[in-house]
Amino acid sequence: MPDQVELITTLAWGLGLSLIFGYLVSLIRMPALVGYLLAGVFIAPTTPGFVGNLDLASQLSEVGVILLMFGVGLHFSLKDLLQVKAVAVPGAILQMTATTVIGMAMAYFIWDWPLTGAFILGVALACASTVVMTKALDARGILQTVRGRLAVGWLVVQDLVTVLLLVLLPTIDTLSANESISLTQLSGQILGTATLVVGFVASMVIIGRRVLPWILMRTVKTGSQELFTLCVIAIAITVAYASSTIFHVSFALGAFFAGMMMRESEYSHRAALQTLPLQDAFSVIFFLGIGMLFDPKVLIEHPFEIIFVVLLVVFVNSTVAGFWVRQKGYRLIDAVTVGLAVSQVGEFSFILSGLAVSMGLAGREELSLIVAAGLITIALNSISFAGLRPFMRRFFPELIQQAEQ
């Protein structure tokens, strides 16, 4: 297609097919996002017919993640997250470790994969999706509840761990090439990453919570609706970009903290409403982009591997997370919700595995398997969330009573 209209053409095909498939799957009472994923598969480079621009779709997906996480942050305070740190921090690390070890062991000892490729697979299967989890919780009105805060806190910890791994990938590459690296150098890299993360959080708490609400207040005084909307979007995207550039954290994490700092403003509710339509539109593109990464051949060439990784994500992630939350004294409904929320593969898994492939740490086979696992588990997760309440109402009515208290 001509370069001048490549973006418009990709959007036209992608959004048009998303509307059609989203409508069709809704007729059979499936979540619309399953249709968005199918639309992405139809315009993927690995399927016949029109081929969308994957790079453009990926960048637009990042905008969707930024706006969504900024909106989530507008409804959360740092105090909310600190209240669940005793559960979310060790729990998320335990869940990620369990999934990584099991996935790595299976790939290395049974499938005979290289050690680094097996490690990347294990870590990728341990990371849940920002967009899927927050949309599922928000659609059911439980994002602001105790279990919603637990799930978001869990996600923040996963993001921080993933940031650390992304920075350490060059070191892993060095070790896999049998090049010498001292313990001092490795410790220095870990300490440097930790310092950047701490610096990011401190700058947002000390500076951001004063500067961002002040900027919003000055914009409100102009009386311009357009400027207010522009201010909100500019803050979300600019802070996310600056956080990634300066502190090397993810766009999603930067936008989330920006939203939390903006919550200090009395106009935070209005800001959330202004960004909601854009969040919905760009989240469609996010799921479209995931579908475009899928290679249907992997279903034929590696069916047993796909079954294993799907079972690993669905059962190990959810079981470990749910068990940990329950052991910490939370209600069964809280444990079930958090366990279900992390039982899918997310966008950071694609970023991590994609970077690993570009560095030669993993092959296309690993990437295709992770994308297949992401596509299937996201669809299963959405269906599970949709059927959770009817299932509990029929077989565990006491859980419904707990949720309504």
C-alpha positions as CSV (number, residue, x, y, z in Angstrom):
1,M,0.0,0.0,0.0
2,P,1.2,3.6,-0.5
3,D,3.2,4.9,2.5
4,Q,1.1,8.0,2.7
5,V,-2.1,6.2,3.6
6,E,-0.6,3.1,5.3
7,L,-1.8,4.2,8.8
8,I,-5.3,5.0,7.6
9,T,-5.5,1.8,5.6
10,T,-4.4,-0.3,8.6
11,L,-6.9,1.5,10.9
12,A,-9.8,1.1,8.3
13,W,-9.3,-2.6,7.9
14,G,-8.5,-3.2,11.6
15,L,-11.3,-1.2,13.2
16,G,-13.8,-2.3,10.5
17,L,-13.1,-6.0,11.1
18,S,-13.0,-5.5,14.8
19,L,-16.5,-4.0,14.7
20,I,-17.8,-6.9,12.6
21,F,-16.1,-9.7,14.6
22,G,-16.8,-7.9,17.9
23,Y,-20.5,-7.8,17.0
24,L,-20.6,-11.4,15.9
25,V,-19.0,-12.8,19.0
26,S,-21.3,-10.7,21.2
27,L,-24.2,-12.4,19.6
28,I,-23.0,-15.7,21.1
29,R,-22.4,-14.0,24.5
30,M,-18.6,-13.9,24.2
31,P,-16.6,-10.8,25.2
32,A,-16.1,-8.4,22.3
33,L,-12.3,-8.4,22.7
34,V,-12.3,-12.0,21.4
35,G,-13.6,-10.5,18.1
36,Y,-10.8,-7.9,18.2
37,L,-8.2,-10.6,18.5
38,L,-9.7,-12.5,15.6
39,A,-9.7,-9.3,13.5
40,G,-6.0,-9.0,14.2
41,V,-5.4,-12.6,13.0
42,F,-7.2,-11.8,9.8
43,I,-4.9,-8.9,8.9
44,A,-1.7,-10.5,10.2
45,P,1.4,-11.0,8.0
46,T,1.0,-14.8,8.5
47,T,-2.5,-15.1,7.1
48,P,-3.7,-14.6,3.4
49,G,-5.4,-11.4,2.2
50,F,-4.8,-7.8,3.4
51,V,-1.7,-7.4,5.6
52,G,-1.8,-4.5,8.1
53,N,1.3,-2.6,9.3
54,L,2.4,-4.4,12.5
55,D,4.8,-1.6,13.5
56,L,2.1,1.1,13.3
57,A,-0.4,-1.1,15.2
58,S,2.1,-1.8,17.9
59,Q,2.8,1.9,18.5
60,L,-0.9,2.7,18.6
61,S,-1.3,-0.1,21.0
62,E,1.2,1.5,23.3
63,V,-0.9,4.7,23.3
64,G,-3.9,2.6,24.4
65,V,-1.9,1.1,27.2
66,I,-0.8,4.5,28.3
67,L,-4.3,6.0,28.3
68,L,-5.8,3.0,30.1
69,M,-3.2,2.9,32.8
70,F,-3.4,6.6,33.3
71,G,-7.2,6.2,33.8
72,V,-6.6,3.4,36.3
73,G,-4.2,5.6,38.2
74,L,-6.7,8.4,38.4
75,H,-8.8,6.1,40.6
76,F,-6.1,4.8,42.8
77,S,-3.9,6.5,45.5
78,L,-0.5,5.5,46.6
79,K,-2.1,4.8,50.0
80,D,-4.3,2.1,48.3
81,L,-1.3,0.3,46.9
82,L,0.7,0.5,50.1
83,Q,-2.2,-1.1,52.0
84,V,-1.8,-4.3,49.9
85,K,2.1,-4.3,49.6
86,A,2.4,-7.1,52.2
87,V,0.4,-9.4,50.0
88,A,1.1,-8.2,46.5
89,V,4.9,-8.0,46.7
90,P,5.8,-11.4,48.0
91,G,2.8,-13.0,46.3
92,A,3.6,-11.7,42.8
93,I,7.3,-12.7,43.2
94,L,6.3,-16.2,44.4
95,Q,3.8,-16.6,41.5
96,M,6.3,-15.5,38.9
97,T,9.0,-17.7,40.3
98,A,6.8,-20.8,40.4
99,T,5.6,-20.3,36.8
100,T,9.1,-19.5,35.5
101,V,10.7,-22.5,37.2
102,I,8.1,-25.0,35.9
103,G,8.0,-23.5,32.4
104,M,11.8,-23.4,32.2
105,A,12.2,-27.0,33.5
106,M,9.7,-28.3,31.0
107,A,11.3,-26.5,28.0
108,Y,14.8,-27.3,29.0
109,F,14.6,-31.0,30.1
110,I,11.7,-32.3,27.9
111,W,11.6,-30.1,24.8
112,D,15.4,-29.8,24.8
113,W,15.4,-26.0,24.3
114,P,18.5,-23.8,25.0
115,L,18.7,-22.7,28.6
116,T,18.2,-19.0,27.8
117,G,15.2,-19.7,25.5
118,A,13.6,-21.8,28.3
119,F,14.2,-19.0,30.8
120,I,12.6,-16.4,28.5
121,L,9.6,-18.7,28.0
122,G,9.1,-19.2,31.7
123,V,9.3,-15.6,32.6
124,A,7.0,-14.6,29.7
125,L,4.3,-17.0,30.9
126,A,4.4,-15.4,34.4
127,C,3.5,-11.9,33.4
128,A,-0.2,-10.9,33.2
129,S,-1.7,-8.4,30.8
130,T,-2.3,-4.8,32.0
131,V,-5.1,-4.1,29.6
132,V,-7.0,-7.4,30.0
133,M,-6.9,-7.4,33.8
134,T,-8.0,-3.7,34.3
135,K,-10.7,-3.9,31.7
136,A,-12.1,-7.1,33.1
137,L,-12.2,-5.7,36.6
138,D,-13.5,-2.3,35.6
139,A,-16.3,-3.8,33.5
140,R,-17.6,-5.6,36.5
141,G,-17.3,-2.7,38.9
142,I,-14.7,-4.3,41.1
143,L,-11.6,-2.2,40.2
144,Q,-12.1,0.0,43.3
145,T,-12.7,-2.9,45.7
146,V,-10.3,-4.7,48.0
147,R,-9.7,-7.4,45.4
148,G,-9.3,-4.8,42.7
149,R,-6.6,-3.1,44.6
150,L,-4.9,-6.4,45.3
151,A,-4.9,-7.2,41.6
152,V,-3.5,-3.8,40.6
153,G,-0.9,-4.0,43.2
154,W,0.1,-7.5,41.9
155,L,0.4,-6.0,38.4
156,V,2.6,-3.2,39.6
157,V,5.0,-5.6,41.2
158,Q,5.1,-7.7,38.0
159,D,5.9,-4.6,36.0
160,L,8.8,-3.7,38.2
161,V,10.2,-7.2,38.0
162,T,9.8,-7.1,34.2
163,V,11.6,-3.8,34.0
164,L,14.5,-5.3,35.9
165,L,14.7,-8.3,33.6
166,L,14.5,-6.1,30.5
167,V,17.5,-4.1,31.7
168,L,19.4,-7.3,32.6
169,L,18.9,-9.0,29.2
170,P,22.3,-7.7,27.9
171,T,23.9,-9.3,30.9
172,I,22.1,-12.5,30.3
173,D,23.3,-12.3,26.7
174,T,26.8,-11.9,27.8
175,L,26.6,-14.9,30.2
176,S,25.0,-17.1,27.5
177,A,27.9,-16.3,25.2
178,N,30.3,-17.6,27.9
179,E,31.9,-14.1,28.2
180,S,33.3,-13.3,31.6
181,I,31.4,-11.0,33.8
182,S,32.2,-10.4,37.4
183,L,29.8,-10.5,40.3
184,T,30.6,-6.9,40.9
185,Q,29.5,-5.9,37.4
186,L,26.3,-7.9,37.7
187,S,25.6,-6.4,41.2
188,G,26.3,-3.0,39.8
189,Q,23.7,-3.4,37.0
190,I,21.1,-4.6,39.4
191,L,21.8,-1.8,41.8
192,G,21.7,0.7,38.9
193,T,18.3,-0.5,37.8
194,A,16.9,-0.5,41.3
195,T,18.2,3.1,41.8
196,L,16.4,4.2,38.6
197,V,13.1,2.7,39.7
198,V,13.4,4.2,43.2
199,G,14.3,7.5,41.6
200,F,11.2,7.3,39.4
201,V,8.9,6.6,42.2
202,A,10.4,9.3,44.4
203,S,10.3,11.9,41.6
204,M,6.6,11.2,41.0
205,V,5.7,11.3,44.7
206,I,7.8,14.4,45.5
207,I,7.5,16.4,42.3
208,G,4.7,14.9,40.3
209,R,2.0,15.1,42.9
210,R,2.5,18.9,43.2
211,V,3.3,19.8,39.6
212,L,0.7,17.8,37.7
213,P,-2.4,18.9,39.6
214,W,-1.1,22.5,39.4
215,I,-0.8,22.2,35.6
216,L,-4.4,20.9,35.4
217,M,-5.7,23.6,37.6
218,R,-4.1,26.4,35.5
219,T,-5.7,24.8,32.4
220,V,-9.1,24.7,34.0
221,K,-8.9,28.4,34.7
222,T,-8.7,29.1,30.9
223,G,-12.3,27.8,30.6
224,S,-11.4,25.9,27.4
225,Q,-12.8,22.4,27.2
226,E,-10.4,21.6,24.4
227,L,-7.3,22.7,26.4
228,F,-8.5,20.6,29.3
229,T,-8.8,17.5,27.2
230,L,-5.4,18.2,25.6
231,C,-3.8,18.8,28.9
232,V,-4.9,15.5,30.3
233,I,-3.8,13.5,27.2
234,A,-0.5,15.4,27.0
235,I,0.3,14.7,30.7
236,A,-0.4,11.0,30.3
237,I,1.7,10.5,27.2
238,T,4.5,12.9,28.1
239,V,5.0,11.6,31.6
240,A,4.9,8.0,30.3
241,Y,7.5,8.8,27.6
242,A,9.7,10.8,30.0
243,S,9.6,8.0,32.6
244,S,10.6,5.4,30.0
245,T,13.4,7.6,28.6
246,I,14.9,8.8,31.9
247,F,14.2,6.0,34.3
248,H,13.8,3.1,31.8
249,V,10.5,2.0,33.3
250,S,7.6,0.9,31.1
251,F,5.2,3.3,29.5
252,A,2.3,1.7,31.4
253,L,4.0,2.1,34.8
254,G,4.9,5.7,34.1
255,A,1.3,6.5,33.0
256,F,-0.1,4.7,36.0
257,F,1.9,6.8,38.5
258,A,1.1,9.9,36.6
259,G,-2.6,9.1,37.0
260,M,-2.2,8.5,40.7
261,M,-0.4,11.8,41.2
262,M,-3.2,13.6,39.2
263,R,-5.7,12.1,41.6
264,E,-4.6,14.8,44.0
265,S,-6.5,17.3,41.8
266,E,-10.2,18.0,42.4
267,Y,-10.7,17.6,38.7
268,S,-9.4,14.1,38.5
269,H,-12.9,12.6,38.0
270,R,-13.5,15.0,35.0
271,A,-10.1,14.0,33.6
272,A,-11.0,10.3,33.8
273,L,-14.3,10.9,31.9
274,Q,-12.5,12.9,29.2
275,T,-10.0,10.1,28.5
276,L,-12.5,7.2,28.6
277,P,-13.5,7.3,24.8
278,L,-9.9,7.3,23.8
279,Q,-9.1,4.5,26.2
280,D,-11.8,2.3,24.6
281,A,-10.8,3.1,21.0
282,F,-7.1,2.5,21.6
283,S,-7.6,-0.7,23.7
284,V,-9.3,-2.1,20.6
285,I,-6.1,-1.5,18.7
286,F,-4.1,-3.1,21.4
287,F,-6.0,-6.4,21.1
288,L,-5.8,-6.0,17.3
289,G,-2.0,-5.8,17.6
290,I,-1.9,-9.0,19.6
291,G,-3.9,-10.8,17.0
292,M,-1.5,-9.6,14.3
293,L,1.4,-11.3,16.1
294,F,-0.2,-14.7,15.9
295,D,1.1,-17.3,13.4
296,P,-1.6,-20.0,12.9
297,K,1.1,-22.6,11.8
298,V,2.2,-22.9,15.5
299,L,-1.1,-24.6,16.2
300,I,-0.2,-27.4,13.8
301,E,3.5,-27.7,14.4
302,H,3.4,-27.4,18.3
303,P,0.0,-28.5,19.6
304,F,1.2,-30.2,22.7
305,E,3.5,-27.4,23.7
306,I,0.6,-24.9,23.3
307,I,-1.6,-27.1,25.5
308,F,1.1,-27.2,28.2
309,V,1.8,-23.5,28.3
310,V,-1.9,-22.6,28.3
311,L,-2.5,-25.0,31.2
312,L,0.6,-23.6,33.0
313,V,-0.6,-20.0,32.7
314,V,-4.2,-20.8,33.6
315,F,-3.7,-23.1,36.5
316,V,-0.3,-22.3,38.0
317,N,-0.6,-18.6,37.9
318,S,-4.2,-18.6,39.3
319,T,-3.5,-21.3,41.9
320,V,-0.4,-19.8,43.4
321,A,-1.9,-16.3,43.4
322,G,-5.3,-17.4,44.8
323,F,-3.7,-19.6,47.5
324,W,-1.3,-16.8,48.6
325,V,-4.2,-14.3,48.9
326,R,-6.3,-16.8,50.8
327,Q,-3.4,-17.7,53.2
328,K,-3.0,-14.0,54.0
329,G,-6.5,-14.0,55.5
330,Y,-8.5,-12.5,52.6
331,R,-11.9,-13.8,51.6
332,L,-12.3,-16.6,49.1
333,I,-13.9,-14.2,46.6
334,D,-10.8,-12.0,46.8
335,A,-8.5,-15.0,46.2
336,V,-10.6,-16.2,43.3
337,T,-10.7,-12.8,41.6
338,V,-6.9,-12.2,41.9
339,G,-6.2,-15.7,40.7
340,L,-8.4,-15.3,37.7
341,A,-7.0,-11.8,37.0
342,V,-3.4,-13.1,36.5
343,S,-4.3,-16.2,34.5
344,Q,-3.3,-14.8,31.1
345,V,-0.2,-13.7,29.2
346,G,0.3,-10.0,28.8
347,E,1.9,-7.4,26.6
348,F,5.2,-7.3,28.6
349,S,5.6,-11.0,27.7
350,F,5.6,-10.0,24.0
351,I,8.0,-7.1,24.6
352,L,10.4,-9.3,26.6
353,S,10.3,-12.2,24.2
354,G,10.6,-9.9,21.2
355,L,13.7,-8.2,22.6
356,A,15.2,-11.6,23.5
357,V,14.7,-12.8,19.8
358,S,16.3,-9.6,18.5
359,M,19.3,-10.3,20.8
360,G,19.5,-14.0,19.8
361,L,18.6,-15.2,23.3
362,A,15.4,-16.9,22.0
363,G,14.1,-18.1,18.7
364,R,11.0,-17.5,16.6
365,E,9.6,-20.7,17.9
366,E,9.6,-19.4,21.5
367,L,8.0,-16.1,20.4
368,S,5.3,-17.8,18.4
369,L,4.5,-20.1,21.3
370,I,4.3,-17.1,23.7
371,V,2.0,-15.2,21.3
372,A,-0.2,-18.3,20.9
373,A,-0.4,-18.7,24.6
374,G,-1.3,-15.0,25.0
375,L,-4.0,-15.1,22.4
376,I,-5.6,-18.2,23.8
377,T,-5.4,-17.3,27.5
378,I,-6.7,-13.8,26.9
379,A,-9.8,-15.2,25.2
380,L,-10.2,-17.9,27.9
381,N,-9.7,-15.3,30.6
382,S,-12.4,-13.0,29.2
383,I,-14.8,-15.9,28.9
384,S,-14.0,-17.0,32.5
385,F,-14.6,-13.6,33.9
386,A,-17.9,-13.3,32.0
387,G,-19.1,-16.7,33.4
388,L,-17.6,-16.3,36.9
389,R,-20.7,-14.6,38.5
390,P,-23.3,-17.0,37.0
391,F,-21.1,-20.0,38.0
392,M,-20.7,-18.8,41.6
393,R,-24.4,-17.8,41.8
394,R,-25.4,-21.4,40.9
395,F,-22.8,-23.4,42.8
396,F,-21.4,-21.1,45.5
397,P,-24.1,-18.5,46.4
398,E,-22.2,-17.7,49.6
399,L,-19.4,-16.1,47.5
400,I,-21.9,-13.8,45.9
401,Q,-23.1,-12.8,49.3
402,Q,-19.5,-12.0,50.3
403,A,-18.9,-9.9,47.2
404,E,-22.0,-7.8,47.9
405,Q,-21.1,-7.1,51.5
